[in-house]
Each structure stands twice: as structure tokens, then as C-alpha cells.
Amino acid sequence: MTGIRVAVIAGAMAISVVGACSTATRGAAPDIEGPTIQIEDVALFYRIYDAAGGHPSAEQLQRDYIDAGTEGLRTFARVRNTTGARIWEAIANRPEIYADARRCADVLPRVRRRLDVALHNLHEVYPAANFPPVTIAVGRGRPVGVGSPTTGVQIGLEALCATDFLNPNVEDRFVYVIAHEFAHVQQAPELADGETPTVLEASLMEGAAEFIGEITAGSVAYSHLGAVTAGRELEIETAFAEAIESTDLSAWLYNTTADAPGDLGYWVGYRIVRSYYEHAADKRRAVREILQMTDARAFLVASRWRPGIEFDYAWRPMSSWPSPPMISSCVIAPSAISASLST
């Protein structure tokens, strides 16, 4: 099977999550085997798509694409209820996203190189990290990505390519979303794969993935929420606190559209996780506890979060941070970035 091998370079990065980075000489980082990024399914889809003049049948998409694709594609189809008929329907309703998605495939080599660094960082802050294959495939227009401790990482090329509102830079968008999904892979299955999570549980799972993605790749995936929530922190989080026990996620999670950004649970969950991290004396242990969380209510209490909590620096994409928040030899922890912003 042909794939793009993400070989995380030994010794390329050494990071500190305890305080500001040091330029002193450090020991070589362990040699870790990164995941394969499988993109064969994209080529398979477009062979079928082109041969049919952009209008493949549902039968062709099922038989010649899903059934003939990689194990990662079949997993993606199974966990997201994707069939040839549903892809056919999506192509009929939104043909432009399938025609446009090829341009995003062009950035994958650069995405791979940046993931080398991000995944090495993940291994440094969480040595128990798992690195399953990443499958990039074409789906039914959603979701943009899936990450799970049991099923690994799958990315919908056409869906992520179409979500310009997440991040207008395609390369950044892919890096930060994949880093987010890799954080999900590390989470405790008891909570991450729960069938009927509460608003609090689901928000903490997503917020933890955002926070881990930020400290390993340089930014959260849902950076657009910073502008959406600015000045409304107390209002939004007061409403969230009243909804945490609900199992109706529709007002807080998985409700974003291009016209109406939602997913405020990602943002609140991130802030709860960040509060936990900033109050922790042992940052490396805090990362482990964030990823191994199984009791959402106990984690909330331990975080010392409260509606409208203020931090030293706002949630923003890395490109707007003072230079250099990240250099070739280290990643500055959020507490160190906070200090740099106050000077």
C-alpha cells in the first residue's frame, strides 16, 4: 500500500511544557515511528469521478470506491454512516465542493512536514501517545475529521477543503485539524467513545483536543471562535453552566455551518481545560490527566473554571502571537506565551 510516511525526525524538537524554553543543549529526542498518511482513496475517488464526467452513480461509488478502498476508508464510512448513495446525493447537492477539493490535495506534502513537528511534540508531552494511520478520503461532505482511540484518524478531504471559515489558510487548516484529531486518539475510550455524552463531557473531549492541538501544532483548529465569543464570555459560559448535564448537544456542539458558526462547546471546553492546565504545578502531569480524563464533573471542579474566567492572553491563532512563540527547538508553554504577551 502506497502512502506518505510521516517519519518524525529524532532530535528535531525538544519541548518544555513546564515553563519558557531554553536554548541550552539537550539530549536527542527518542526516535518514534510516525503514522502513515494514506491518500490512495482520494486518487481512487477521482478516477471514478472523472471517468463518469463528474457524475458517478451510487452503485459505482459503493462498489468501486468504498468497497474497493482502504481499510481506513471503510472505517470512515462505517463510523460516519457513509454509503455510495449518500455520496451520490452530496455530489448532486453540492457539486462545487467535489470539483474544488483537488486543490487541497496539493498542500498535503507541506502538511506532512509540519505534522512531523507536531506529532513529535505530542510524543514529548505525552510519551504514551499512539500514532495510527491517517486516512484522507472523500466522503459525503461531512464531517471534516474523525479521531477516536478505537478507530484512529480519518479526514474528509472535500469537507475540510470547503470549511474556509475554520481557517482561510488551507495548509494551516489541515495541520490544526489533524493535530486536533490526533489528540482524540489519545483520550480515554470510556469518555471519548461514550454513546450519550452530556454537554460537559462532549465539550471537554473537544476542548481537550483543541488545547493539546494548540500546544503541539501551534493553534487550535476552531480559531474562528475567538472572534465569535469576544466580549460575550460571561454570557456564553453562564448559559453553558446551566446546560452541562443535558445530553442534547445541538445548542453547543456539532452545529456549525458556513453561515452560522456554532460549536461553542469546543470553545468553553478549551477554556476549562486551559484553566486546569494553568492551575497545575506539574504541567507534564496535567497533560496526562487531561488526556486520560474519565470523570468530567470532577475535572470541572479541579479546573477552577468559572463563567467569564479571564486569562492572560486571548484564544487566537498562532499567526497573531508575538514572534517567536514557537521556534525550531522548542514550543513555549501557554504560561510562557502569556508572559511574553504581557511585556
Secondary structure, DSSP 8 states (H G I E B T S, - for coil): ---EE----TTS----SSSS---S-----------EEE-HHHHHHHHHHHHTTT---HHHIIIIIITTS-HHHHHHHHHTT--HHHHHHHHHH-HHHHHHTHHHHTTHHHHHHHHHHHHHHHHHH-TT-----EEEE--SS--SEEEETTTEEEEEHHHHHH-TTT-S-HHHHHHHHHHHHHHHHHS-HHHHT-SS--HHHHHHHHHHHHHHHHHHHSS-S-TTHHHHHTT-HHHHHHHHHHHTT-S--TTTSS---SSS---HHHHHHHHHHHHHHHH-S-HHHHHHHHHT---HHHHHHHHT--TT---SS----GGGS-S-SEETTEE--HHHHHHHHT-
